């Protein structure tokens, strides 16, 4: 059986167990982080959209920290938004708070029809500090 170098945050939310996936996996000098949503510890969505986006970033930050990374180590981001025509103006200023000064990571943003009750998700790839990609 293949062994994965899985990273869990100190207080993982219930979605990992409920849906059988790893928060992040280390491989070849990179950290591949599963999409993070604004999930409370019990797996339910944060009802306020701005708070949901902030919680998604807090969940992401906890995983990055558990792997010894920060958002500055992120090289690629993918944002998923339900109904971006209606939510982008609310979501994007919050996202900008976390991007920090440039240069910024590569970015893809896409509209989706469903995120299991959530309205925002962020998925990233980070370069592990001190490790050569290979």
C-alpha positions as CSV (number, residue, x, y, z in Angstrom):
1,X,0.0,0.0,0.0
2,X,1.2,3.5,-0.8
3,X,2.0,5.7,2.1
4,X,1.2,9.4,2.0
5,X,2.9,12.1,4.1
6,X,-0.4,13.7,5.4
7,X,-0.6,17.0,7.3
8,X,-3.5,17.6,9.7
9,X,-4.1,20.9,11.5
10,X,-4.1,20.8,15.3
11,X,-8.0,21.0,15.4
12,X,-9.3,19.4,12.2
13,X,-12.9,20.0,11.4
14,X,-15.4,17.1,10.9
15,X,-15.4,17.3,7.1
16,X,-12.1,15.4,6.7
17,X,-13.5,12.3,8.5
18,X,-17.0,12.7,7.0
19,X,-15.8,12.8,3.4
20,X,-12.6,10.6,3.8
21,X,-9.9,13.0,2.6
22,X,-6.6,14.4,3.8
23,X,-6.3,18.1,4.6
24,X,-2.9,18.2,2.8
25,X,-0.2,15.9,1.5
26,X,3.6,16.6,1.2
27,X,5.2,15.4,-2.0
28,X,8.3,16.3,-4.0
29,X,9.1,19.5,-2.0
30,X,5.5,20.8,-2.2
31,X,2.4,20.8,0.0
32,X,-0.8,20.0,-1.8
33,X,-3.7,21.4,0.3
34,X,-7.2,20.2,-0.2
35,X,-9.9,22.8,-0.9
36,X,-10.6,24.7,2.4
37,X,-14.1,26.1,3.1
38,X,-15.4,28.2,6.0
39,X,-16.2,25.1,8.0
40,X,-16.8,25.3,11.8
41,X,-15.3,22.4,13.8
42,X,-18.5,20.4,13.5
43,X,-18.4,20.7,9.7
44,X,-21.2,23.2,9.3
45,X,-20.8,26.4,7.2
46,X,-20.3,29.8,8.8
47,X,-23.5,31.6,7.8
48,X,-22.1,35.1,7.1
49,X,-20.3,35.2,3.8
50,X,-17.4,37.4,4.9
51,X,-17.0,35.3,8.1
52,X,-17.1,32.1,5.9
53,X,-14.2,33.4,3.7
54,X,-12.2,34.4,6.8
55,X,-12.7,31.0,8.3
56,X,-11.7,29.3,5.1
57,X,-8.4,31.2,5.3
58,X,-8.0,30.4,9.0
59,X,-8.5,26.7,8.2
60,X,-5.9,27.1,5.4
61,X,-3.5,28.9,7.7
62,X,-3.7,26.2,10.3
63,X,-2.8,23.5,7.7
64,X,0.1,25.6,6.3
65,X,1.4,26.2,9.8
66,X,1.2,22.5,10.7
67,X,3.5,21.8,7.6
68,X,5.9,24.6,8.6
69,X,4.6,27.0,5.8
70,X,2.9,30.4,5.6
71,X,0.8,31.9,2.9
72,X,4.1,33.4,1.6
73,X,5.1,29.9,0.6
74,X,2.0,29.4,-1.6
75,X,2.8,29.2,-5.3
76,X,-0.6,28.4,-6.8
77,X,-4.2,29.2,-5.7
78,X,-7.6,28.1,-6.9
79,X,-10.7,29.9,-5.7
80,X,-14.2,28.4,-6.1
81,X,-17.2,30.6,-5.6
82,X,-20.9,29.8,-5.8
83,X,-22.7,32.5,-7.9
84,X,-19.7,34.8,-8.4
85,X,-21.8,37.4,-10.1
86,X,-23.6,38.0,-6.8
87,X,-20.7,37.2,-4.3
88,X,-17.5,38.4,-5.9
89,X,-17.8,42.0,-4.7
90,X,-18.2,40.6,-1.1
91,X,-15.5,37.9,-1.3
92,X,-12.7,39.6,-3.3
93,X,-11.9,42.4,-0.8
94,X,-11.4,39.7,1.9
95,X,-9.2,37.6,-0.4
96,X,-7.1,40.6,-1.0
97,X,-6.3,41.0,2.7
98,X,-4.7,37.5,2.6
99,X,-2.7,38.0,-0.6
100,X,-0.4,40.5,0.9
101,X,2.2,42.5,-1.1
102,X,3.3,41.0,-4.4
103,X,4.6,39.1,-6.1
104,X,1.4,37.0,-5.7
105,X,0.9,33.3,-6.3
106,X,-0.6,32.0,-9.5
107,X,-4.4,32.3,-9.3
108,X,-7.4,30.7,-10.9
109,X,-10.9,31.8,-9.8
110,X,-14.0,29.9,-11.0
111,X,-17.7,30.0,-10.5
112,X,-19.4,26.7,-9.4
113,X,-22.9,25.7,-8.8
114,X,-22.4,23.7,-5.6
115,X,-19.9,23.5,-2.7
116,X,-21.8,21.2,-0.3
117,X,-23.6,24.2,1.4
118,X,-20.6,26.5,1.3
119,X,-20.1,29.5,-1.0
120,X,-16.3,29.8,-1.1
121,X,-13.4,27.4,-1.2
122,X,-9.7,27.9,-1.6
123,X,-7.2,25.2,-2.8
124,X,-3.4,25.8,-2.8
125,X,-0.1,24.4,-3.6
126,X,2.8,25.6,-1.4
127,X,6.6,25.2,-1.7
128,X,7.9,23.5,1.5
129,X,10.6,25.7,3.0
130,X,14.1,24.2,2.8
131,X,13.1,21.4,0.4
132,X,14.1,21.1,-3.2
133,X,11.3,20.3,-5.6
134,X,11.8,17.1,-7.4
